């Protein structure tokens, strides 16, 4: 279970950094690219949650 928590923390940190970049972005195209990166991380987080549930 610790590895799942560590992984979640890493994803949370990555999302936080992306959000900070998003807020500082100066153009819509830059915001769009960052939003796509956020979506990929969100998908990864959901995949990890479902994998953990299958292991229970």
C-alpha positions as CSV (number, residue, x, y, z in Angstrom):
1,X,0.0,0.0,0.0
2,X,2.9,2.4,0.6
3,X,3.9,2.3,-3.0
4,X,0.4,3.4,-4.0
5,X,0.6,6.3,-1.6
6,X,4.0,7.3,-2.8
7,X,2.8,7.1,-6.4
8,X,-0.3,9.3,-5.5
9,X,2.0,11.8,-3.9
10,X,4.2,12.0,-7.0
11,X,1.1,12.5,-9.2
12,X,-0.3,15.2,-6.8
13,X,3.1,17.0,-6.9
14,X,3.1,16.8,-10.7
15,X,-0.5,18.1,-10.9
16,X,0.4,21.0,-8.5
17,X,3.3,22.0,-10.7
18,X,1.2,21.8,-13.9
19,X,-1.5,23.9,-12.2
20,X,1.1,26.6,-11.3
21,X,2.4,26.6,-14.9
22,X,-1.2,26.8,-16.1
23,X,-1.9,29.9,-14.0
24,X,1.3,31.5,-15.2
25,X,0.7,30.7,-18.8
26,X,0.6,33.7,-21.1
27,X,-1.3,32.2,-24.1
28,X,-4.3,30.0,-24.7
29,X,-2.2,27.5,-26.7
30,X,0.2,27.2,-23.7
31,X,-2.8,26.6,-21.4
32,X,-4.2,24.0,-23.8
33,X,-0.9,22.1,-23.8
34,X,-0.7,22.1,-20.0
35,X,-4.4,21.0,-19.7
36,X,-3.6,18.1,-21.9
37,X,-0.7,17.1,-19.7
38,X,-3.1,17.4,-16.7
39,X,-5.5,15.0,-18.4
40,X,-2.8,12.4,-19.0
41,X,-1.8,12.6,-15.3
42,X,-5.5,12.3,-14.3
43,X,-5.8,9.2,-16.5
44,X,-2.7,7.7,-14.9
45,X,-4.1,8.3,-11.4
46,X,-7.4,6.6,-12.3
47,X,-5.6,3.6,-13.7
48,X,-3.6,3.3,-10.5
49,X,-6.7,3.5,-8.4
50,X,-8.5,0.8,-10.5
51,X,-5.4,-1.5,-10.3
52,X,-5.2,-1.1,-6.5
53,X,-8.9,-2.0,-6.3
54,X,-8.4,-5.2,-8.4
55,X,-5.6,-6.3,-6.0
56,X,-7.9,-6.1,-3.0
